[in-house]
Amino acid sequence: MPISAERIRADIDAIARFTESPGGADRPTFSNAWRQARDYVIEQAKRVGCKVRIDAAGNMHARPESVDWSTPVWLSGSHIDSVPRGGDYDGVVGIVTSLEMLRAAKEDGIAALPLELIIFAEEEGTTFGLGMLGSRAWVGDLSVEQLSAVRNAKGENYIEAGGPHDVRPSLLLEDAFDARRYLGLVEVHIEQGPGMWNAGVPLAVVTAIAGRKQYKVKLKGVANHAGSTSMADRKDALAAAAVCILQLEGLANGLGEQTVITVGRIECHPNAINVIPAHLEFTIDFRSPSQDVLTDGDAQIRQRIEQVCSRRGIEHTIQPTEDAPAVQMNADLCANLTRFAAKIAKESATAVSGALHDAAILAPHLPTAMLFVPSRDGISHNPAEFSRVEDVALAAGVLLELVVTR
């Protein structure tokens, strides 16, 4: 079947033009740019003879017109929302791969390709403060009440912001995910790390997705004069946080391969040059492909922060904000993808995803796997993000081989 790298490039370039601000992809979920990107994909799918529907959680689905919605098919897609000033390939690659498969099948005279393209709503988590809302709501992991509790920068909750884009809370249960309609899910995505690019590998079968624990830590010291308070008499919340952060960096290095801990946001008060910091908040993002490591690391994170704060006379609280388990991909599906990759791509590898994806949400409900294509220099969530369309075309060819093989 005629998979076209140039058509894939044209789709990526077209979607990249839909952005709230120049200098990178900026598509918050339910924004005008997000809706324009979704409408573009809908238009392209309809051009190749697909029917389209939006489920009650706000996810878009497209199937060949001749394939009934109740007929079991393969599910494939990703997301079009982005982080602020993100890249043009994150999520988008998974959408245009499925779109190109539908085009290629039509050109080859296959009117009933057993494939459903899906655009999951709000994967990144930067719009509402919680990731993978569309997939979680679709499979029943989030209630209407939970979707009403998260808010965007405008103060709108998911239900309010999603209303004009066909989110229908009253139909969530009726329109929920039904495993009987699907043979499995394969999500194509960029690697978002340097491993494949450095190794010169064009394609990898993902065997597991790392779990993630996130926390908000609050430290309370005492504000005091920077010149009149001796070093021995200080209760400096920022100095305590600095020690905690270094402790966490060392902890990650000792917990095992592919385990990472990141402090990504710090808020310091009163944030004045001549005042000892009294209040400080920082976030922790802790990931590992091993559930045992996640459990052990959780205890060690709490212990180390407690020890640092106790020594320095600093009050503290640790609030968990997310707990996503490590997920293994379906072994049989991974084996089939590896077999087809050997045929189509000639050279491939296996990988573990350090980033979370909608595939992790579907995996407990459906045979699920992922295909990675390399990211140049490992850069992602950045306007410099880049992946070769030739590699994306290889992934499309491998997935198409899976879909058409009986």
N, C-alpha and C positions, 0 to 999 in steps of 0.2 A: 504494500500500500504506500502511496506517495506522501510520506511525512515530509513537510517542507520547513527547513530551518529559516528560510526567508519569511515565510508567513508567521512563524513564531516570533521572529524579530519585529515584524510589523505590529503584531498584537502587543508586545511588550512596550514598544515605542508609543503606541496609541494610548495605552492605559497610563503610561508615565505622564502624559499631558494633563491628566486629571489630577490636579493637586491644589491645595488651598494656598500654597505659597511657593515661590520659585526656589531653586537651589536644593532639590531633593524631593522625595515623595512625601506628601503631607495629606493623608486621607483619613481623618478621624471617622469612625463608624457613624453612619447616618448624616454625614456632612454632604454638601452639594457635590464635592469632588468624588466622594465615595459613591454617591448615587449615580453620577455620570459614568464612573467606571463600571458599575454594575449594569447600567443600561447598555453600555457598549457591548459587554459580553452577551447580554440577552439578545441584542440585535444580531450579533454574529451567529449565535446559536440558532436563531430563527431562520437566518439565511440558508443554513444547511439542513433545514427541515426538522428542527426540534420544537417541541412544545415546552413551555416554561411555567413553573409555579413558584410562589414564595410560601414557605411554611410559616406556621404561626410564630415561630421564634425569630423569623427574619432571614433565614437561610434560603438562597436561591437554588432551584433544581432545574435541570434541562435534560430531556431525553429525546431520542428520535420519535417523531410523531407516531410511527407505527408500533411503538413499544408501549404497552399499557402501563400505567403507574403501578399496578399490582404485580407485574412480571418481575421476577428476580433478575437483577443486573449487577454489574460491577459499579461501584461508587468511586469517583475520583475527583479531586479538586483541592482547594485550599482557601486562602483569604485574600481580600484586596485592601483591607484597612492597613494602615502603616503607623509606625512610630513617628513622632515629629522629626522632620528632616531625615527620613529614612531613605532606603534605596529602592530601585525600580524592579528588583527581582524577588525580593522576599514575599512569599505567598503567591505573587503573580505568576511565577513559573508553573505552579501547580494548576492554575486556572487555564493558561494558554496551552499547556500540554494536552489537557482533556479536550479543549476546543479544537486543536489541530487533529486529534484522533477522530473526532466526529466529522471533520472536513474530509480527511483522508478516506474514511469509510464510505462516505457518499460518493466521492470520486471513483472509488473502486466498485461501486454498484451495491454496496451493503446498506440497505435502507433501515435495517433493524439491528444496528450494533448494540449489544447488550451493555450499554454504558450510560451512567447518569453523571453529568457534571454537577458539582456542588460548589457554591461560594458560601463559606461559613461566615456568619456575621460576628464582628468584634473578636478577633483572635488575639490581637496583641496585648490588650489589657490597658493600654495607655489612655483610652477614651473614657472608660468607666472605672478604672482602677482594679479591674479583675479580668483575667484573660479567658478566652474561649467561651464567651457567654452564649453565642449562637449554638454551638455544638452541645454545650452543657444543658441548655434549656431544651434542645431537641430530644436528647436521650433521657430527660427527666431528672437530671442532677440538680437543677435549679428550679425553684418555685416562682410563681408570680410575685410573691412577697419579697423574695430575694432579688428578683429583677427590678423591683420597685425601690430597693434600698440603695442600689449603686447609682452614682450620678456623674454626669459629664461636667465640663468646665462651665457650661451655661446653667448648671443646677438642675438639668432635666434628668429623670431616671430613664432606665432602658426602655420602659414601656412608653413613656411620653415621647422620647426622642425617636423611637422606632415606629410610632403610630403612622406617620406619613409614608413609611416604607414597608407597610403591610405586616408589622408585628401585631398579633391579635391575641392578647392574654387569655381571653375567654375560650380560645380553641387550642391551647397548648396541649391539654391531655388528649383531645380528639385527634390532633394532628401530630402526635409524637412519633418518634422513630419506631419503625416496624422492621425487625430483622428479617422477616419473611420476604421482604422486597429486595434483598441484597445478597449477592454472592460473597462480597468482601469489599474492603476499602484499601486502595493504594493511593497515598499522597506523595506527589513529587515535590521536592523542595530543594532549595540551595543548602549547602552544608552549613554555612555560617561559621566556619572555622578553616584553618589553613591546611589540615591534614591531606585532603585529596589533591588540592592544588599543588602542594609541595611534592607529593608523590607522583604526580602526573597521571592520576587515575580519573577517567572521565565519568564514572558511574559507581555508586555504592548502594548496596542493599542494607537498609537500616534494620538491625536486629533487636534494638531496645531504645527506649526513650527515658532519659534520666528523670527521676522524681525531683520535686522542688518543694522546699519549705521556705517561707518568707516570714519575716518578723519586723515589728516596729519596736525599737528600744528607746526608752525615755530615761534620761539621767537627770538627777536634781542635786546640784551643789549649792554654793552660796556666792552671790555676786558681791564683789568687794573691790576696793581701790587697787589698781594695778601697781601703784608705786608704794603704797603704805602697808601692804600685806606681805609678810615674809613668805618665802617658799614653803616653810614648815607649817604655816597657819592657813594654808589655802585648801578650799574644797572646790577644785576646778573641774567642772563637768566636761569641758573639752579635752583636758589632759587625760582624764579617765577614759573618755571615748577613744582617744588616740591609742592608748595602751590596749584597749579591748580590740580595736581594729587590727592591730599588729598580731595580737593573740589569735584572732580568727584566721588571719592569713597563714600563720604557722600551723594552725589546726587543719586547714584544708590540705596543706602539703603532706600532713602526716596521716590523713584518713584513707588515702588510697588513690590509685590512678583514676582519672576522669571525674574526680570530686573537686568542686569549686565552691568558694564562698566569696561573695561580693558585697561590700558596703557601697551602695550607689547613691544614697541621698543623705545629706546632713543638714540639720537646721539648728543654728546656735543662737542663744539669746543671753544677754541683750545685744550681742554682736557689735560691741563697741571696742575701739582700740585700747582704751584705758580702763576697761572693766573686766574682772575675772568672770568667765562664763558661768552662769548659774544653771541654765536649763539647756539641754541638748537632746535632740531626737535623731536617730539614724536608723536606716533600714538594713536588713540582712537578707540576701538571696543565697540559699544553700542548695546545691544540686549534686546528685550522684545517681548513677545507674543501679546502685545496690540499695535495696530497702533496709538491709541491716546497717549499712553505713549511715543512712539517713536517720535511723533510730538512735544509733550510738552518737552521731554528731549532734543531734538535738540536745541530748543530755550534756555533752561536753560544751556546747555553746553556752547553755544556761550556767553551767558550773564556772566557766572562765569569766563570764561577765560578773557573776556574783562575787568571785574572789577579788577581782580588780576593784569593784565598787566598795566592797567591805574594807579593803586595805586603805582606801582613800576617803572613807566617810561619805560616800555618795549614795543617795537613794536611787533605786532603779526599778523599772518594770519592763517586762518582755511580753509583748503582745503578738501571738501568732496571727498572721493575716492570710496565709495560704498553706495548704498541705496537699500536694499532688503526689501520689505514689509513683515509684518507678514502674515502667510498663514494658513487658516483653512483647515483641511482635510475634505474629503467628508463624510457627516454624515451617509448616508445610508451604505457606504462601511465600515465605522468604526463600525456601528451596527452589520453588518454581521460578521466582524472579531471578535468582542466581543462574538457573539453567538458561533462561531466555537471554539474560545479559551476556552469557558466554557466547551465545549465538549471534546476537545483534551488535553488542559493543566490543566483543573480543576480549576486552580487559575490564575487570571490575573488582570491587572489594566489598568488605562488610564494614559497617560503622555503627557507632552508638550516637544518638542525638543528645547533645547537652541542652538543646533548646526544647521547650515544650511545643507541642503542635496539637491541632484538632484530632489527629490520628490517635493520640493518647486517650482522648475522651471516648472515641468510638471503639477502641481495642477491647474493652471488657464485654462489648455487646456484639462484635462482628469480627471475623477473621481480618486482620489489619496488618499492613506493612507500609514501608516508605521507601522511596528511591531518592538518593541524594545526587546532585550534580555539584561540581566544585565551585567554590567562591574564590575569586582572585585575591591572593594574599590573605585569605580568611576574613576579609572585611565585610561586615553586614551592619544593618541599622545605621547606615551612613550613605550619603550621596555617592560615594566612590564605589559602592557595591556593584559587582559585575560578575556575570557568569556567561560562558560561551553558549550561544544558541545552538551550536553543533552538538554540545553535550546534552542540552535540553531535548533536542530532536532524538538523540539516542535513547533517552529515558522514555520519550513518547513511543518510540518503536518497540521497546521492551514491554511496556505496558499494553500496547496494542496486541502484541503477540500473546500475552496472557489472556486478554479479553476475547480474542477470536479462537483460542484453542479450546476445544471441547474435552 
